[in-house]
Each structure stands twice: as C-alpha cells, then as structure tokens.
C-alpha cells in the first residue's frame, strides 16, 4: 500500500536554556496531535551533528523518493542566522518541491526563512507559513527587506502591534494567534509557602535589567524584606545591572533548572516582576498566567494583549519608580492578588490552550484536523 503523504511539514525550533515544556514548540506538538501521526512531518532544528544531519536527510529522502540532499549554507534575508536553520530550510524546500500539496510551516521564521526558501519557485513559497516572534523594533533592526514575505501563504504573528506592523510591511495574509502555554504543566499550586514577599523574574531576551535593578532599590527602601528570584541563563548574565543585583543576598539565581523546578518558583512567588524593553508575546508571561501568578511588567509591544488590569499591571517603560510603586501596591493587597490569580488562570484556559490555537491555525491554513 502506498504510504500516506504528510499534509504539513513543520520546521521546529527549541532553545536549550528553556524548560522542556516552555516556549512556542508546544504549538508544533499540538498541530501534530491534531493532524494525526501520518499527516505531518517534524524537523527538529537544533545545531545538528553530522550524523543527525544525515538522519534528517535520509528521512526526507525516503518521503521524497530522492537521493540524500546536500547541505547548502544560504545567506538569509535576516542578518542573524544559524547553520541548523539553513540546513532545515534546505530539507523543507526539498519536501515541498517533491509534494505539491504539502504545506510548510516555519516555527522560527526570523532565522528559518533563508534565501533558499526566498528564492524557491512561487509554487513552493505560496505554501509556506512563516511564524514571526520578534517585535517590529527587532525586525526593523535586523531584516534587510520585508518584500520576500509578500509571496508566502501566510505570516503568523503573536500580538496586535506586530499584526499592524506586518500588515503595513508586506502583502501576505496575516494570521494573529496568541502565544499558548502547556496548561497541564503550568498550573496554580495549592498554596504559597510562608515567608517574606517574593518576586520572580524569568528569562533574558529583551528584559530591561537596568529598570529591574533601579526598581528593586526603590522597593527595598520601602520594604527591605522583599526577595527576588532570577531565572536567567548563565550565558546572558553579562549585564552590569545583574552584577549589581548579584551583590545583594536577597536575590537568588537559577539556571538550567527542570520544568518542575520552574513551576515551583512560579508557585512560591507573589508576583512575576518583568520589566521589558520590548515584546510581542512572552514565555514567562503566559506561564505566569497559567500558574495564576499576577504580573507587573512594562507597557511595550504586545504586552497589553496578555496582561490586563485584572491580571496585573503594565508600567511606563523604563520608569523604575512606576515599576517599584506597582510592586509595592500589589504586595500590600493580598485580596487583589488572589482575585488576579483566578483571573489569570481563567484567561489562560480561555485563550492560551495550545490545542485550540493549533485548530485555529490549521483551519486558517486550509488543513483539516484528524477526526477523533
């Protein structure tokens, strides 16, 4: 019997410093579950060894009926690229070339939409969905041109601000989806442990460490018992402001922790404290919402799509006093935090379920989920 040709090929991406259930790759998992095992093929793109590249190549060649494709390094339309993404784009292009009905989905389009795909025949480009995570500021800074996006099947974005920018920058259809979260793992805890007030900062990308440091100094002037947990990868600790914070014994540092340990930190905190320079969506924010943790952050980018006045507070960007004042207000109002915790989890359940998001995207891409 002739093997089933997958409907969708996903070029996936994970980052080693993230917890196993964190990040946008949850969408790929939900899509594969929705389509069924024979209707999708996933290419997991980390920096591949030669043997891993060969294994990917053999799998693609088996489906395509082709000889092993050679790896070609391509210059991207972006100024930032990694070898594993160029390799993955080559494999994806060969799949789409061989199977005219297959759709391709780039889960990290900023790095995966290489010149090889940009220069592919229109019949291939018109079957590409490109997910973009970065805010307009980052795209303006790093992308040479947005015109290649005109030819793709759809550009998928994660916030209203990003949607508006992309609509003005390219002619492709724009699909706006929320950044989801693993609701079964990130969930409210039975109760917070006793002790001093605790704040939690998670991540490093586009975090405003200068405002974090200044705001903590202001907050400590009013309440010197506040403690701060920082989950920051070791490779991202070069900031002088983090060095200044590290001199304070009220700050604890975490890196390379398990998904369970990360959830424990959310459960132990009173607030997620996340000053930002810019953002579309944010892993820490959606995880905090799922855990029922109120959020104090900055009014930048797409944050207002995820944090409302019922689940937290957004402050003027770069205003350390505004951030510190918000922290102190929320720490002083336990009932407000309790109400916000319930609202946060409710928001996550209503809007951030990966399975629902996957179904919406498949419908927009013209693909049908498997019938249970």
C-alpha positions as CSV (number, residue, x, y, z in Angstrom):
1,X,0.0,0.0,0.0
2,X,1.3,3.5,-0.9
3,X,2.4,5.4,2.1
4,X,0.4,8.5,3.1
5,X,2.0,11.8,2.2
6,X,2.0,14.2,5.1
7,X,-0.1,17.3,4.7
8,X,2.2,19.5,6.7
9,X,6.0,19.8,7.2
10,X,7.0,21.7,10.3
11,X,10.4,23.2,10.8
12,X,10.6,23.3,14.6
13,X,13.0,25.0,17.0
14,X,13.9,24.7,20.7
15,X,16.3,26.6,22.8
16,X,18.4,24.6,25.3
17,X,18.1,27.1,28.1
18,X,14.3,26.8,28.2
19,X,12.5,24.3,30.3
20,X,11.3,21.2,28.4
21,X,7.6,22.4,28.3
22,X,8.4,26.1,27.7
23,X,8.3,28.0,24.5
24,X,6.5,28.1,21.2
25,X,7.3,24.5,20.2
26,X,4.1,23.4,22.1
27,X,2.2,24.6,19.0
28,X,4.1,22.1,16.8
29,X,3.2,19.3,19.2
30,X,-0.4,20.3,19.3
31,X,-0.5,20.5,15.5
32,X,0.9,17.0,15.1
33,X,-1.6,15.6,17.6
34,X,-4.4,17.4,15.8
35,X,-3.4,16.1,12.3
36,X,-2.5,12.6,13.4
37,X,0.8,10.8,13.1
38,X,0.7,10.1,9.3
39,X,-0.3,13.7,8.3
40,X,2.7,15.7,9.4
41,X,6.5,15.5,9.5
42,X,8.5,17.4,12.1
43,X,12.1,18.6,11.5
44,X,13.6,19.4,14.9
45,X,16.2,22.0,14.4
46,X,19.0,22.3,16.9
47,X,22.6,22.6,15.9
48,X,22.9,19.2,14.2
49,X,25.9,16.8,14.3
50,X,26.9,15.3,11.0
51,X,25.1,12.1,12.0
52,X,21.9,14.0,12.9
53,X,22.0,15.9,9.6
54,X,22.4,12.6,7.8
55,X,19.4,11.1,9.6
56,X,17.2,14.1,8.8
57,X,18.3,13.8,5.2
58,X,17.6,10.1,4.9
59,X,14.1,10.6,6.4
60,X,13.3,13.4,3.9
61,X,14.8,11.4,1.0
62,X,12.7,8.4,2.0
63,X,9.5,10.5,1.8
64,X,10.5,12.4,-1.3
65,X,12.0,9.4,-3.2
66,X,15.2,11.4,-3.7
67,X,18.8,10.9,-3.1
68,X,20.2,12.4,0.1
69,X,20.1,16.2,-0.4
70,X,23.3,18.1,0.1
71,X,23.5,20.8,2.8
72,X,23.8,24.3,1.4
73,X,24.6,27.3,3.5
74,X,22.4,30.2,2.5
75,X,22.6,33.9,3.2
76,X,19.4,34.9,5.0
77,X,17.2,37.9,4.4
78,X,17.9,38.4,8.2
79,X,21.2,39.5,9.5
80,X,21.1,36.7,12.1
81,X,21.2,33.0,11.1
82,X,22.4,29.7,12.5
83,X,23.7,26.8,10.4
84,X,21.0,24.4,11.7
85,X,18.2,26.6,10.3
86,X,19.7,26.8,6.9
87,X,20.0,23.1,6.8
88,X,16.4,22.7,7.9
89,X,15.2,25.1,5.3
90,X,17.0,23.1,2.6
91,X,15.3,19.9,3.8
92,X,11.9,21.6,4.0
93,X,12.3,23.0,0.5
94,X,13.0,19.6,-0.9
95,X,9.9,18.2,0.7
96,X,7.7,20.9,-0.7
97,X,9.3,20.5,-4.1
98,X,8.5,16.8,-4.2
99,X,5.0,17.0,-2.8
100,X,3.0,19.8,-4.5
101,X,0.1,19.5,-2.0
102,X,2.2,19.8,1.2
103,X,2.3,22.9,3.3
104,X,5.4,24.0,5.1
105,X,5.4,25.9,8.4
106,X,8.5,27.7,9.8
107,X,8.1,28.0,13.6
108,X,11.0,30.4,14.0
109,X,10.7,32.4,10.8
110,X,13.2,35.1,11.7
111,X,16.0,32.5,11.4
112,X,14.5,29.8,9.2
113,X,13.2,31.9,6.3
114,X,16.6,31.7,4.4
115,X,17.4,32.8,0.9
116,X,17.0,29.3,-0.3
117,X,13.3,29.5,0.5
118,X,13.0,33.1,-0.6
119,X,14.4,32.2,-4.0
120,X,12.3,29.0,-4.3
121,X,9.7,28.8,-7.1
122,X,6.4,30.5,-6.4
123,X,4.7,27.1,-6.2
124,X,6.8,26.5,-3.0
125,X,6.6,29.9,-1.5
126,X,2.8,30.1,-1.8
127,X,2.7,27.0,0.5
128,X,4.8,28.5,3.3
129,X,3.5,29.7,6.7
130,X,6.1,31.8,8.5
131,X,5.8,32.5,12.2
132,X,7.4,35.6,13.4
133,X,8.1,36.2,17.1
134,X,10.1,39.4,17.3
135,X,8.7,42.9,17.8
136,X,8.8,45.4,15.0
137,X,11.8,47.1,16.5
138,X,13.8,43.9,16.2
139,X,12.6,43.3,12.7
140,X,13.4,46.8,11.5
141,X,16.9,46.4,13.0
142,X,17.8,43.0,11.7
143,X,15.9,42.4,8.5
144,X,17.2,43.7,5.2
145,X,13.8,43.7,3.5
146,X,10.3,42.5,4.1
147,X,9.3,42.1,0.4
148,X,10.0,38.3,0.3
149,X,7.1,37.8,2.8
150,X,4.7,39.1,0.1
151,X,4.9,35.7,-1.7
152,X,4.2,33.3,1.3
153,X,0.9,31.6,2.1
154,X,0.6,33.4,5.5
155,X,2.6,35.2,8.1
156,X,1.7,34.3,11.6
157,X,2.1,36.8,14.4
158,X,1.5,36.9,18.1
159,X,0.3,40.4,19.0
160,X,-1.9,43.2,17.8
161,X,1.1,45.6,17.4
162,X,3.0,43.0,15.4
163,X,0.0,42.4,13.2
164,X,-0.4,46.1,12.4
165,X,3.3,46.4,11.5
166,X,3.4,43.3,9.3
167,X,0.2,44.4,7.6
168,X,1.9,47.6,6.5
169,X,5.2,45.9,5.7
170,X,4.1,43.1,3.4
171,X,1.2,41.9,1.2
172,X,0.9,38.4,2.6
173,X,-2.2,37.4,4.6
174,X,-1.5,37.9,8.3
175,X,-2.8,35.4,10.9
176,X,-2.7,36.6,14.5
177,X,-2.6,33.9,17.1
178,X,-2.0,34.0,20.9
179,X,1.2,32.5,22.3
180,X,0.0,29.5,24.1
181,X,1.2,27.5,27.1
182,X,1.2,24.0,28.5
183,X,-1.9,24.3,30.8
184,X,-1.4,20.8,32.2
185,X,2.1,21.6,33.5
186,X,1.9,25.2,34.3
187,X,-1.0,25.3,36.8
188,X,-1.8,27.0,40.1
189,X,-0.3,25.5,43.2
190,X,-2.3,24.5,46.3
191,X,-0.8,27.4,48.3
192,X,2.1,29.7,48.6
193,X,4.8,28.9,51.2
194,X,5.1,31.2,54.2
195,X,7.9,33.8,54.3
196,X,8.8,37.2,53.0
197,X,7.3,38.6,49.8
198,X,8.9,37.1,46.8
199,X,9.2,38.4,43.2
200,X,10.2,36.3,40.2
201,X,12.0,37.3,37.0
202,X,12.3,34.7,34.3
203,X,14.3,35.0,31.1
204,X,16.7,37.4,29.5
205,X,15.5,38.2,26.0
206,X,14.5,41.9,25.8
207,X,14.4,42.1,29.6
208,X,15.1,45.6,31.0
209,X,17.7,44.8,33.6
210,X,18.5,48.4,34.2
211,X,14.9,49.2,35.2
212,X,14.8,45.9,37.2
213,X,17.9,46.9,39.3
214,X,16.7,50.5,39.9
215,X,13.1,49.4,40.8
216,X,14.4,46.9,43.3
217,X,16.5,49.5,45.0
218,X,13.4,51.8,45.3
219,X,11.2,48.9,46.5
220,X,13.8,47.8,49.1
221,X,13.8,51.3,50.5
222,X,10.1,50.8,51.5
223,X,10.3,47.1,52.2
224,X,13.7,45.6,52.8
225,X,12.4,42.1,53.3
226,X,11.4,41.6,49.6
227,X,13.2,38.7,48.0
228,X,13.8,38.2,44.2
229,X,14.4,35.0,42.3
230,X,16.1,35.5,38.9
231,X,15.9,32.6,36.3
232,X,18.5,33.9,33.8
233,X,20.7,31.7,31.6
234,X,24.3,31.8,32.6
235,X,25.3,32.9,29.1
236,X,23.1,36.0,29.5
237,X,24.5,37.4,32.8
238,X,26.9,39.9,31.4
239,X,24.8,43.0,32.3
240,X,26.4,45.3,34.9
241,X,22.9,45.7,36.4
242,X,22.7,42.0,37.1
243,X,26.2,42.1,38.6
244,X,25.0,44.8,41.0
245,X,21.9,42.8,41.9
246,X,24.1,39.7,42.5
247,X,25.8,41.6,45.3
248,X,22.6,41.5,47.3
249,X,21.8,38.4,49.3
250,X,18.1,38.9,48.9
251,X,18.5,37.9,45.2
252,X,18.7,34.2,44.3
253,X,19.9,32.9,40.9
254,X,18.7,30.0,38.9
255,X,19.7,28.4,35.5
256,X,19.4,25.1,33.8
257,X,16.5,24.1,36.0
258,X,13.9,21.5,35.3
259,X,10.3,22.3,34.2
260,X,9.1,21.1,37.7
261,X,11.6,23.4,39.4
262,X,10.5,26.3,37.3
263,X,6.8,25.6,38.2
264,X,7.8,25.5,41.8
265,X,9.3,29.0,41.5
266,X,6.1,30.4,40.0
267,X,4.2,28.8,42.9
268,X,6.5,30.3,45.5
269,X,6.2,33.9,44.1
270,X,3.8,36.6,44.9
271,X,4.3,38.4,41.6
272,X,6.1,37.9,38.3
273,X,8.2,41.1,38.0
274,X,9.3,41.5,34.4
275,X,10.5,44.9,33.2
276,X,10.8,44.8,29.4
277,X,12.5,46.8,26.6
278,X,10.1,45.4,24.0
279,X,8.0,42.3,23.4
280,X,5.5,40.5,21.2
281,X,4.4,37.7,23.4
282,X,6.5,36.4,26.3
283,X,7.0,32.8,27.6
284,X,7.3,33.9,31.2
285,X,4.1,35.9,31.0
286,X,2.0,33.1,29.6
287,X,3.5,30.6,32.1
288,X,2.7,33.0,35.0
289,X,-0.9,33.4,33.7
290,X,-1.3,29.6,33.6
291,X,0.1,29.4,37.1
292,X,-2.2,32.0,38.4
293,X,0.6,34.5,39.2
294,X,-0.2,38.2,38.9
295,X,2.2,40.2,36.6
296,X,4.0,43.5,36.9
297,X,5.6,44.4,33.6
298,X,6.1,47.2,31.1
299,X,3.6,48.7,28.6
300,X,5.5,47.7,25.5
301,X,4.8,45.8,22.3
302,X,2.1,43.2,22.6
303,X,2.0,43.0,26.4
304,X,-1.4,44.6,26.6
305,X,-2.8,41.6,24.6
306,X,-1.7,39.3,27.5
307,X,-1.8,41.4,30.7
308,X,-4.9,43.3,31.7
309,X,-5.8,45.3,34.7
310,X,-7.5,42.2,36.2
311,X,-4.3,40.0,35.9
312,X,-1.6,42.5,36.7
313,X,-0.3,46.0,35.8
314,X,1.7,47.4,33.0
315,X,4.0,50.4,33.8
316,X,5.6,53.1,31.6
317,X,8.7,51.5,30.0
318,X,12.0,52.5,31.7
319,X,10.2,54.1,34.6
320,X,11.8,52.4,37.6
321,X,9.7,54.2,40.2
322,X,6.4,53.3,38.4
323,X,7.5,49.6,38.4
324,X,8.5,49.7,42.1
325,X,5.3,51.5,43.1
326,X,3.2,48.9,41.3
327,X,5.1,46.1,43.1
328,X,4.6,47.7,46.5
329,X,0.9,48.3,45.9
330,X,0.3,44.7,44.7
331,X,2.3,43.2,47.6
332,X,0.2,45.2,50.1
333,X,-3.1,44.0,48.7
334,X,-3.5,40.2,49.2
335,X,-7.1,40.1,48.1
336,X,-6.2,41.9,44.9
337,X,-3.5,39.3,44.2
338,X,-5.9,36.4,45.0
339,X,-8.6,37.8,42.6
340,X,-5.9,38.4,39.9
341,X,-4.6,34.8,40.3
342,X,-8.0,33.4,39.5
343,X,-8.5,35.8,36.6
344,X,-5.0,34.9,35.2
345,X,-5.7,31.2,35.2
346,X,-9.1,31.8,33.6
347,X,-7.5,33.9,30.9
348,X,-5.0,31.2,30.2
349,X,-7.7,28.5,29.9
350,X,-9.9,30.6,27.6
351,X,-7.2,32.0,25.3
352,X,-3.9,30.1,25.6
353,X,-4.7,26.4,25.1
354,X,-2.3,25.1,22.5
355,X,-4.8,22.6,21.2
356,X,-7.4,25.3,20.4
357,X,-4.7,27.5,18.9
358,X,-3.5,24.7,16.7
359,X,-7.0,24.0,15.4
360,X,-7.4,27.7,14.6
361,X,-4.2,27.8,12.7
362,X,-4.9,24.6,10.7
363,X,-8.2,26.0,9.7
364,X,-6.7,29.2,8.5
365,X,-4.0,27.3,6.6
366,X,-6.7,25.2,4.9
367,X,-5.7,22.0,6.6
368,X,-8.2,19.6,8.3
369,X,-7.5,18.1,11.7
370,X,-8.0,14.3,12.1
371,X,-11.4,13.1,13.1
372,X,-11.2,11.6,16.6
